[in-house]
C-alpha cells in the first residue's frame, strides 16, 4: 500500500489544501497521482514526487 504513503506525505506537508481549507485537487486526481507514484520504478519515484509537490505548491 505504498500509494497511501504519498497521500499521507502530501497531507502531512500541507500540499493538499489551500489556506482556506479547500482541496487543491479532487479525489480522482489525487488517486491517479498516488497510483502513478506507486507503479513507477524506484529510480523514477523521487522525480515523480518532486513533480507532484511542485504542481501542488502553486
Secondary structure as the mmCIF struct_conf table of DSSP 4:
data_model
#
loop_
_struct_conf.conf_type_id
_struct_conf.id
_struct_conf.beg_label_comp_id
_struct_conf.beg_label_asym_id
_struct_conf.beg_label_seq_id
_struct_conf.end_label_comp_id
_struct_conf.end_label_asym_id
_struct_conf.end_label_seq_id
HELX_RH_AL_P HELX_RH_AL_P1 UNK A 2 UNK A 12
TURN_TY1_P TURN_TY1_P1 UNK A 13 UNK A 14
BEND BEND1 UNK A 16 UNK A 16
STRN STRN1 UNK A 17 UNK A 17
TURN_TY1_P TURN_TY1_P2 UNK A 19 UNK A 20
BEND BEND2 UNK A 21 UNK A 21
STRN STRN2 UNK A 23 UNK A 23
BEND BEND3 UNK A 24 UNK A 25
HELX_RH_AL_P HELX_RH_AL_P2 UNK A 27 UNK A 39
BEND BEND4 UNK A 40 UNK A 40
HELX_RH_AL_P HELX_RH_AL_P3 UNK A 42 UNK A 57
#
